[in-house]
Amino acid sequence: MASSELVTPLVAPELFNGSVVVLPPLQRDALLKPEIADCPARFGLALAQIITLIEHAYGMAMFCDHLQDQLDSSIKSLEILKEQYPLQAFTLSRRGFLIALAALPTASYTSSRQAHRIVLKLEEFLPQCAASITACWHLSGGNNLDSIVPIIDTYLPTLITVMKTVSSYRTIVANLVAQCYFLKAILSWHLDGLEVAEAYCRQALQYSGIAENTNLKLSALNQHALIAYYKKDFQKALAISEGAATILHKASHEPIFPIMAGRVYMYLAAIQAQHGLEGAEATLERARVAFSAQSARFESIPVYADCGDASLLLWDGLTHYFLGQHASKHSNRAFASLSKFGQLAPSMTIPERFRLECLNNRTLVAIQRGELEEAIMSLEAGQHGARALESKQRSAEIEYAYHLMCKQWPKEARVKELKDQHYHES
């Protein structure tokens, strides 16, 4: 695609305030009007208004990150509707809303081709892609993970072509491409296995470098460290996590989000504890300080960086789980942290893949503490969740936990029954 074929961006000067673009505010009150009684109708209205917001961003493709922040905030604001409707109605309406938003660039591009429009209007296409990626991040918190990657793959090749051929859009498009590969890494982790996920993670790291986005680069490094950790290549996980901490230190003059620093430290703390290294608790405390600093700033966080405070509890639990292998006093702390979000039943307030990660590690702590009833109860709940999510990663965690249970209680009949039940149901 030649750059001469592209539409020149048209940006109205009045939409700028200094060097920061000001997007038209979304009328959230209109999205949540109580007189619209039907749940699908409420989400339908929300979709129409969000599409209008995206259309206002046409001609401002260089500010896709600002658009993503506003869309992320708007999507989160719709969570209040789950308090007003039955769970099934809310879940189905929300998923349909997100799928429609995620498919926006695909539908638009197909329509353009059918109309024989050869010129790709980047100033329309890129905001639509930014909106789609934001919706996909929100979709990744639920079940039906296999529906997300096919949507991303419809426009990812086009984004890569634009990045390579149109220098003026290179960094902003690289940012979107990196997010696509970051999402694919997370999804492949559950659907295809860790080897495929690692390959996508390397691509996310490559494109985050082209985007000159240190926050995104740290996200990719964190994900790479986690993949190595769950592959049980702990030495590699430590090296990558230490590398992320080094980059974070060198980037002290850059606008790094405190929560991003917190994520680097919380992963490093657990991996240090797993290696029996000194300083794990001090590193964990640095993570807590960073998370607190983010909470005090009341600023928008990129959707790829926003893990919320819940993740800190997970990695607090894992750090104390590994410390508990050498000092039993840490096991109680580990169990308390992992039980908070590692609940036995699905919850609309907790992303399912995250709940199961906490739950499966809660099982490990129960085994460490010698609590058979708790271990059985947690393992059974984890088995049901992993099957519903169709996650290879969560299923692998269940297998590992069961292996440890067999070592802890080699003659316990109820432990053997768990294995028989697993094979019968699968």
C-alpha positions as CSV (number, residue, x, y, z in Angstrom):
1,M,0.0,0.0,0.0
2,A,1.6,3.3,-1.1
3,S,1.6,6.2,1.3
4,S,0.3,8.4,-1.5
5,E,-3.0,6.5,-1.5
6,L,-3.7,7.4,2.1
7,V,-6.1,10.0,3.3
8,T,-4.4,13.0,4.8
9,P,-5.4,13.4,8.5
10,L,-7.6,16.4,9.2
11,V,-7.5,17.6,12.8
12,A,-9.6,20.5,14.0
13,P,-7.4,22.9,16.0
14,E,-10.2,23.5,18.5
15,L,-10.0,19.9,19.6
16,F,-6.6,20.5,21.2
17,N,-5.8,21.9,24.6
18,G,-2.1,22.7,24.4
19,S,-0.4,19.4,23.4
20,V,-3.1,17.1,24.6
21,V,-6.1,16.2,22.5
22,V,-9.5,16.7,24.1
23,L,-12.1,14.2,22.9
24,P,-15.8,15.0,23.2
25,P,-17.1,13.7,26.5
26,L,-19.3,10.7,26.5
27,Q,-22.8,11.4,28.0
28,R,-22.7,8.5,30.5
29,D,-26.0,9.6,32.1
30,A,-27.6,8.8,28.8
31,L,-26.1,5.4,28.8
32,L,-27.5,4.5,32.1
33,K,-31.0,6.0,32.0
34,P,-33.3,4.0,34.3
35,E,-36.3,4.6,32.1
36,I,-34.9,2.2,29.5
37,A,-36.0,-1.0,31.2
38,D,-34.6,-3.6,28.9
39,C,-30.9,-4.7,29.4
40,P,-30.1,-5.4,25.8
41,A,-31.6,-2.0,24.9
42,R,-29.4,-0.3,27.5
43,F,-26.3,-1.9,26.0
44,G,-27.5,-1.1,22.5
45,L,-27.8,2.6,23.3
46,A,-24.3,2.4,24.9
47,L,-22.9,0.9,21.7
48,A,-24.5,3.6,19.5
49,Q,-23.1,6.4,21.7
50,I,-19.6,4.8,21.9
51,I,-19.5,4.5,18.1
52,T,-20.4,8.2,17.9
53,L,-17.5,8.8,20.2
54,I,-15.2,6.8,18.0
55,E,-16.4,8.8,14.9
56,H,-15.5,12.0,16.7
57,A,-11.9,10.7,16.9
58,Y,-11.7,10.4,13.1
59,G,-8.9,12.6,12.0
60,M,-7.1,12.2,15.3
61,A,-5.5,8.7,14.8
62,M,-2.3,9.9,16.4
63,F,-4.2,10.0,19.7
64,C,-5.6,6.5,19.8
65,D,-4.1,6.0,23.3
66,H,-6.4,8.8,24.6
67,L,-9.4,7.3,22.8
68,Q,-8.6,3.9,24.4
69,D,-8.4,5.5,27.9
70,Q,-11.8,7.1,27.4
71,L,-13.4,3.9,26.0
72,D,-11.9,1.8,28.8
73,S,-13.4,4.2,31.3
74,S,-16.8,4.1,29.6
75,I,-16.9,0.4,29.4
76,K,-16.1,0.1,33.1
77,S,-18.9,2.5,33.9
78,L,-21.4,0.1,32.4
79,E,-20.6,-2.4,35.1
80,I,-23.2,-0.7,37.3
81,L,-25.9,-2.3,35.2
82,K,-25.1,-5.7,36.6
83,E,-26.7,-4.6,39.9
84,Q,-29.9,-3.8,38.0
85,Y,-30.5,-7.0,35.9
86,P,-30.4,-10.8,36.3
87,L,-26.9,-12.1,35.8
88,Q,-27.6,-14.0,32.6
89,A,-29.2,-11.0,30.9
90,F,-26.3,-8.7,31.9
91,T,-23.6,-11.2,30.8
92,L,-25.2,-11.9,27.4
93,S,-25.9,-8.2,26.7
94,R,-22.4,-7.1,27.8
95,R,-20.7,-9.8,25.7
96,G,-22.8,-8.9,22.6
97,F,-22.0,-5.3,23.1
98,L,-18.2,-6.0,23.3
99,I,-18.2,-8.3,20.4
100,A,-20.0,-5.7,18.2
101,L,-17.4,-3.1,19.3
102,A,-14.5,-5.4,18.7
103,A,-15.8,-6.3,15.2
104,L,-16.1,-2.6,14.2
105,P,-12.9,-2.4,12.0
106,T,-13.7,-5.7,10.4
107,A,-17.2,-4.6,9.4
108,S,-16.0,-1.2,8.2
109,Y,-13.1,-2.6,6.1
110,T,-15.3,-5.2,4.5
111,S,-17.9,-2.6,3.7
112,S,-15.1,-0.4,2.1
113,R,-14.0,-3.3,-0.1
114,Q,-17.5,-4.1,-1.2
115,A,-17.9,-0.5,-2.2
116,H,-14.7,-0.7,-4.3
117,R,-13.0,1.9,-2.1
118,I,-9.4,1.3,-2.7
119,V,-8.1,4.0,-0.4
120,L,-7.9,2.9,3.2
121,K,-8.9,5.7,5.4
122,L,-6.4,5.4,8.2
123,E,-7.9,8.3,10.2
124,E,-11.1,6.2,10.5
125,F,-9.6,2.7,10.5
126,L,-7.0,3.3,13.3
127,P,-9.5,4.6,15.9
128,Q,-11.8,1.7,15.1
129,C,-8.9,-0.7,15.7
130,A,-8.1,1.1,19.0
131,A,-11.7,0.6,20.0
132,S,-11.7,-3.0,19.0
133,I,-8.5,-3.8,21.0
134,T,-10.0,-2.1,24.0
135,A,-13.1,-4.2,23.7
136,C,-11.0,-7.4,23.3
137,W,-9.1,-6.6,26.5
138,H,-12.5,-6.5,28.3
139,L,-13.7,-9.7,26.6
140,S,-10.5,-11.5,27.7
141,G,-11.7,-11.4,31.3
142,G,-14.6,-13.8,30.7
143,N,-15.1,-17.2,29.1
144,N,-15.3,-17.9,25.3
145,L,-11.7,-16.8,24.9
146,D,-11.5,-18.5,21.4
147,S,-13.8,-15.8,19.9
148,I,-11.3,-13.0,20.4
149,V,-8.2,-13.9,18.3
150,P,-10.2,-14.4,15.0
151,I,-11.4,-10.8,15.4
152,I,-7.9,-9.4,16.0
153,D,-6.5,-11.4,13.0
154,T,-8.9,-9.7,10.6
155,Y,-7.1,-6.4,10.9
156,L,-3.7,-7.2,12.4
157,P,-2.0,-7.8,9.0
158,T,-3.3,-4.5,7.8
159,L,-1.9,-2.7,10.8
160,I,1.5,-4.3,10.3
161,T,1.5,-3.2,6.7
162,V,0.7,0.3,7.6
163,M,3.4,0.4,10.3
164,K,6.0,-0.8,7.8
165,T,5.0,1.5,4.9
166,V,3.7,4.7,6.4
167,S,6.4,6.3,8.5
168,S,4.2,9.1,9.9
169,Y,2.0,6.4,11.6
170,R,4.8,4.1,12.6
171,T,4.9,4.5,16.4
172,I,1.1,4.8,17.0
173,V,0.4,1.8,14.9
174,A,3.2,-0.2,16.5
175,N,1.6,0.5,19.8
176,L,-1.7,-1.1,18.6
177,V,0.2,-4.0,17.0
178,A,2.1,-4.6,20.3
179,Q,-1.2,-4.7,22.2
180,C,-2.6,-7.2,19.6
181,Y,0.3,-9.6,20.2
182,F,0.1,-9.0,23.9
183,L,-3.5,-10.1,23.8
184,K,-2.7,-13.1,21.6
185,A,0.0,-14.1,24.1
186,I,-2.4,-14.1,27.0
187,L,-5.1,-16.0,25.0
188,S,-2.8,-18.5,23.5
189,W,-1.5,-19.2,26.9
190,H,-4.9,-20.7,27.7
191,L,-5.9,-22.0,24.3
192,D,-2.7,-23.2,22.6
193,G,0.0,-23.6,25.2
194,L,2.9,-21.8,26.6
195,E,5.2,-22.2,23.6
196,V,2.8,-20.4,21.3
197,A,2.2,-17.8,23.9
198,E,5.9,-17.1,24.3
199,A,6.3,-16.6,20.5
200,Y,3.6,-13.9,20.6
201,C,5.1,-12.4,23.7
202,R,8.4,-11.9,21.9
203,Q,6.5,-10.1,19.1
204,A,4.8,-7.9,21.6
205,L,8.2,-7.0,23.0
206,Q,9.5,-6.2,19.5
207,Y,6.7,-3.9,18.5
208,S,6.6,-2.2,21.9
209,G,10.2,-1.2,21.1
210,I,9.2,0.2,17.8
211,A,6.4,2.1,19.6
212,E,9.0,3.6,21.9
213,N,6.6,2.7,24.8
214,T,8.4,1.7,27.9
215,N,5.2,0.9,29.8
216,L,4.1,-1.5,27.1
217,K,7.7,-3.0,26.9
218,L,7.6,-3.6,30.7
219,S,4.2,-5.3,30.3
220,A,5.6,-7.6,27.6
221,L,8.6,-8.4,29.8
222,N,6.4,-9.2,32.8
223,Q,4.3,-11.5,30.6
224,H,7.4,-13.2,29.3
225,A,8.6,-13.7,32.9
226,L,5.3,-15.3,33.8
227,I,5.4,-17.6,30.9
228,A,8.8,-18.8,31.9
229,Y,7.6,-19.2,35.5
230,Y,4.6,-21.3,34.5
231,K,6.8,-23.4,32.2
232,K,8.8,-24.0,35.4
233,D,11.9,-22.5,33.8
234,F,12.5,-20.5,37.0
235,Q,16.0,-19.4,36.2
236,K,14.8,-17.8,33.0
237,A,11.9,-16.2,34.8
238,L,14.3,-14.7,37.3
239,A,16.6,-13.3,34.6
240,I,13.7,-11.8,32.6
241,S,12.1,-10.3,35.8
242,E,15.5,-8.9,36.9
243,G,15.9,-7.4,33.4
244,A,12.5,-5.7,33.7
245,A,13.6,-4.2,37.0
246,T,16.8,-2.9,35.5
247,I,14.9,-1.3,32.6
248,L,12.5,0.2,35.2
249,H,15.4,1.7,37.1
250,K,17.0,3.2,34.0
251,A,13.7,4.7,32.9
252,S,13.2,6.7,36.1
253,H,13.1,9.9,34.0
254,E,10.2,8.5,31.8
255,P,6.5,8.7,32.6
256,I,6.2,5.2,34.0
257,F,2.9,4.4,35.6
258,P,3.4,3.5,39.3
259,I,1.2,0.4,38.8
260,M,3.6,-0.8,36.1
261,A,6.5,-0.5,38.5
262,G,4.4,-2.3,41.1
263,R,3.8,-5.2,38.6
264,V,7.5,-5.5,37.9
265,Y,8.2,-5.7,41.7
266,M,5.4,-8.1,42.6
267,Y,6.4,-10.7,40.0
268,L,10.1,-10.3,41.0
269,A,9.3,-10.8,44.7
270,A,7.6,-14.1,44.1
271,I,10.3,-15.4,41.8
272,Q,13.0,-14.3,44.3
273,A,11.1,-16.2,47.0
274,Q,10.9,-19.2,44.8
275,H,14.7,-19.2,44.4
276,G,15.1,-18.7,48.2
277,L,16.8,-15.3,47.6
278,E,17.0,-12.7,50.3
279,G,15.1,-9.5,49.7
280,A,11.8,-11.0,48.5
281,E,9.8,-9.3,51.2
282,A,11.5,-6.0,50.6
283,T,10.7,-6.3,46.9
284,L,7.1,-7.0,47.7
285,E,7.0,-3.9,49.9
286,R,8.2,-1.8,46.9
287,A,5.3,-3.3,44.9
288,R,2.8,-2.2,47.6
289,V,4.2,1.3,47.7
290,A,3.9,1.6,44.0
291,F,0.3,0.4,43.9
292,S,-0.5,2.9,46.7
293,A,1.1,5.6,44.7
294,Q,-1.0,4.8,41.7
295,S,-4.2,4.8,43.7
296,A,-3.4,8.3,45.0
297,R,-2.9,9.7,41.5
298,F,-6.5,9.2,40.2
299,E,-5.3,9.1,36.5
300,S,-6.3,7.0,33.6
301,I,-4.2,3.8,33.2
302,P,-3.8,2.1,29.8
303,V,-6.1,-0.9,29.6
304,Y,-3.1,-3.3,29.0
305,A,-1.4,-2.0,32.3
306,D,-4.4,-1.9,34.6
307,C,-4.4,-5.1,36.6
308,G,-6.1,-3.6,39.6
309,D,-5.1,-4.2,43.2
310,A,-6.3,-7.8,43.0
311,S,-3.1,-9.0,41.3
312,L,-1.0,-7.7,44.1
313,L,-2.9,-10.0,46.5
314,L,-2.2,-13.0,44.2
315,W,1.5,-12.4,44.1
316,D,1.6,-11.5,47.7
317,G,0.1,-14.9,48.3
318,L,2.6,-16.6,46.0
319,T,5.6,-14.8,47.6
320,H,4.5,-16.0,51.0
321,Y,3.7,-19.5,49.7
322,F,7.3,-19.9,48.6
323,L,8.6,-18.3,51.8
324,G,6.3,-20.8,53.7
325,Q,8.4,-23.6,52.3
326,H,11.2,-22.5,54.7
327,A,9.1,-20.8,57.5
328,S,5.6,-22.0,58.2
329,K,4.5,-18.6,59.6
330,H,4.2,-17.4,56.0
331,S,1.5,-20.0,55.0
332,N,-1.3,-18.3,56.9
333,R,-0.5,-15.0,55.1
334,A,-0.4,-16.9,51.7
335,F,-3.8,-18.5,52.3
336,A,-5.5,-15.2,53.4
337,S,-4.2,-13.4,50.2
338,L,-5.1,-16.2,47.8
339,S,-8.6,-16.8,49.3
340,K,-9.7,-13.2,48.7
341,F,-10.1,-13.7,44.9
342,G,-9.5,-17.4,44.6
343,Q,-13.2,-18.0,45.4
344,L,-14.8,-21.4,44.9
345,A,-17.5,-20.1,42.5
346,P,-17.4,-17.8,39.5
347,S,-18.1,-14.1,40.2
348,M,-19.0,-11.2,37.9
349,T,-16.6,-9.0,39.8
350,I,-13.5,-11.3,39.2
351,P,-12.2,-12.1,35.7
352,E,-12.5,-15.9,35.4
353,R,-9.0,-16.7,34.3
354,F,-7.7,-14.6,37.3
355,R,-10.1,-16.3,39.8
356,L,-8.9,-19.7,38.7
357,E,-5.2,-18.7,38.9
358,C,-5.8,-17.6,42.5
359,L,-7.9,-20.7,43.3
360,N,-5.3,-23.1,41.9
361,N,-2.6,-21.5,44.0
362,R,-4.9,-21.5,47.0
363,T,-5.0,-25.3,46.5
364,L,-1.2,-25.4,46.7
365,V,-1.2,-23.5,49.9
366,A,-3.8,-25.9,51.4
367,I,-1.5,-28.8,50.5
368,Q,1.4,-27.0,52.1
369,R,-0.6,-26.5,55.3
370,G,-1.7,-30.2,55.3
371,E,-5.4,-29.3,55.0
372,L,-6.9,-32.2,53.1
373,E,-10.6,-31.0,53.1
374,E,-9.6,-27.5,51.9
375,A,-7.3,-28.9,49.2
376,I,-10.0,-31.3,47.8
377,M,-12.6,-28.6,47.8
378,S,-10.3,-26.1,46.0
379,L,-9.1,-28.6,43.5
380,E,-12.6,-29.7,42.5
381,A,-13.7,-26.1,42.0
382,G,-10.6,-25.5,40.0
383,Q,-11.3,-28.5,37.8
384,H,-14.8,-27.3,37.0
385,G,-13.5,-23.8,36.2
386,A,-10.7,-25.0,34.0
387,R,-13.1,-27.1,31.9
388,A,-15.6,-24.3,31.5
389,L,-12.8,-21.8,30.5
390,E,-11.2,-24.5,28.2
391,S,-7.9,-23.3,29.5
392,K,-4.8,-25.6,28.9
393,Q,-2.9,-23.5,31.4
394,R,-5.4,-23.8,34.2
395,S,-5.8,-27.5,33.5
396,A,-2.0,-27.9,33.8
397,E,-2.1,-26.2,37.1
398,I,-4.7,-28.6,38.3
399,E,-2.5,-31.6,37.2
400,Y,0.4,-30.1,39.1
401,A,-1.6,-29.6,42.3
402,Y,-3.0,-33.1,42.1
403,H,0.6,-34.4,41.8
404,L,1.5,-32.6,45.0
405,M,-1.6,-33.9,46.7
406,C,-0.5,-37.5,45.9
407,K,2.9,-36.8,47.4
408,Q,1.3,-35.3,50.5
409,W,-1.4,-37.9,51.0
410,P,-0.2,-41.0,49.1
411,K,-2.7,-43.4,50.7
412,E,-5.7,-41.2,50.9
413,A,-8.7,-42.8,49.1
414,R,-10.4,-39.4,48.5
415,V,-7.3,-38.2,46.6
416,K,-7.5,-41.2,44.3
417,E,-11.2,-40.6,43.7
418,L,-10.4,-37.1,42.5
419,K,-8.2,-38.5,39.7
420,D,-10.8,-41.0,38.7
421,Q,-13.5,-38.3,38.7
422,H,-11.3,-36.1,36.5
423,Y,-10.8,-38.7,33.8
424,H,-14.5,-39.7,33.9
425,E,-15.7,-36.2,33.4
426,S,-13.1,-35.2,30.8
